[in-house]
């Protein structure tokens, strides 16, 4: 039986007593045109970026709050999702003591961050239908298993995990369940951010890199309870999201109609590409996709990968990943790029 969730049981002891760094803009927040700021040792000559950025990214959070229907107190922004993930490790996992659970094949940075933070990574492979092995996950979890990572839609398999599987894990796992929704905008499934109030141990990670086409600005988004967000804010760098990133993010977030149209075009191209791949002689399996990429099994992944390189097309060879022998991962490109890919595959 799962005990009543208490975030204080998971926070590292040194983090509980940590006094966070207080930046100049944390101590004085009201910025007006007629104020003279001599508190942050900035260069006084105006060039648009001579001042430090808003350490809490309030304008970006406000717009995200409107779009997602989530209060700003439940939002944390990071220098890419990888920074957000690293903050979670550093806040809740005691080095050389705590453990995490990941479900390969999945996003490789979970394991890398575990190694960096000296946290044991317990790997429970997905079942052959690419769904989590619920019984095994719950069997290996114990007091020091702090984090469970669910990438849904999953990379590289492209499928979403069944909602009842995810809900069972959230309800029965005594640590934090992190759902990485980097590809959620391409999915038919609903985001789990709508259920944050229901599950206090739930963290949802999203990004502006995929559907919003902003991979170059590096902006990751964390949605969680106000208590969890407060802990992460305590340890994040004071100005972790730069001014240019905040400006470009806001610009894009105000173009929600344009973003929606682009997402629909990618989904249409994904469906077309799936149908074309099924007609390629050496493609043996085309897995269903809920993302902006497709995982397909071929006769010889190493050979086909090299042949495509020779034709000037770069895909991802995933043959060394669990359950992905002889699999290539195809990102859905523009219509012209997808036609070039299919033409090249048919010529091999």
Order of alpha helices (4+ residues) and beta strands (2+ residues): alpha-alpha-alpha-beta-alpha-beta-alpha-beta-alpha-beta-alpha-beta-beta-beta-alpha-alpha-alpha-beta-beta-alpha-beta-beta-alpha
